[in-house]
Amino acid sequence: MFAIATTVSVAGQAVYAALADGTLQCGAAGAAPTGTVDTGWSVALGAAAGLPFIITGPLAGARSTVSSSGTGN
């Protein structure tokens, strides 16, 4: 998915949303900037601040769950 952040985004960084206005910021995982919340998404392909970058996120883990019973879900 594409997104735009107010900060530089680098592959592997976490994506944070500002509580005040929803703008996105990128930074080290586990080090949320003040006034933000971790979105659960991470940067797949970075870009300069204000330019579109690619994120990968929380749905990826949910889709990777496979039943080993052979019955499907």
C-alpha positions in Angstrom: 0.0 0.0 0.0 1.2 3.5 -0.6 1.3 6.2 2.1 2.8 9.7 2.6 4.7 10.6 5.8 5.9 13.9 7.2 9.3 12.3 7.8 11.8 10.4 5.7 10.9 6.8 5.5 13.5 4.0 5.4 12.8 0.3 4.7 12.3 -1.6 8.0 11.1 1.4 10.0 7.8 1.4 11.8 4.9 3.7 10.8 3.3 5.9 13.4 0.2 8.0 13.3 -0.1 11.3 15.1 -2.9 11.4 17.6 -3.7 15.0 16.9 -4.2 14.9 13.1 -3.5 11.4 11.8 -0.4 12.3 9.8 2.2 9.6 9.5 5.7 9.5 10.8 8.3 6.8 10.4 11.0 5.7 12.9 12.6 2.9 14.7 10.3 0.1 15.8 9.4 0.4 19.5 10.4 4.1 19.6 7.1 5.9 18.9 7.6 9.7 18.6 5.7 11.7 21.2 2.0 12.1 20.5 1.9 9.1 18.1 0.7 5.5 18.1 2.2 2.5 16.3 0.0 1.6 13.3 1.3 -2.0 13.0 2.6 -1.2 9.5 6.2 -1.0 8.5 8.1 0.6 5.6 8.8 -1.7 2.7 10.3 0.9 0.3 11.2 4.3 1.6 11.1 7.8 0.2 11.8 11.4 1.1 9.3 13.2 3.4 6.1 14.2 1.6 6.6 11.6 -1.2 4.7 8.3 -1.5 6.4 5.2 0.0 5.3 1.6 0.3 4.1 0.0 3.5 3.4 -3.5 4.5 1.3 -4.3 7.4 -0.8 -6.1 9.9 -2.8 -8.2 7.4 0.3 -10.0 6.2 0.6 -12.0 9.4 -3.0 -12.9 9.4 -2.8 -14.2 5.8 0.3 -16.4 6.5 -1.6 -18.6 9.0 -2.2 -22.0 7.5 -4.1 -24.9 8.9 -2.0 -28.0 9.2 -5.0 -30.3 9.7 -5.5 -30.7 6.0 -9.2 -29.7 6.3 -8.8 -26.1 5.3 -10.6 -23.2 6.9 
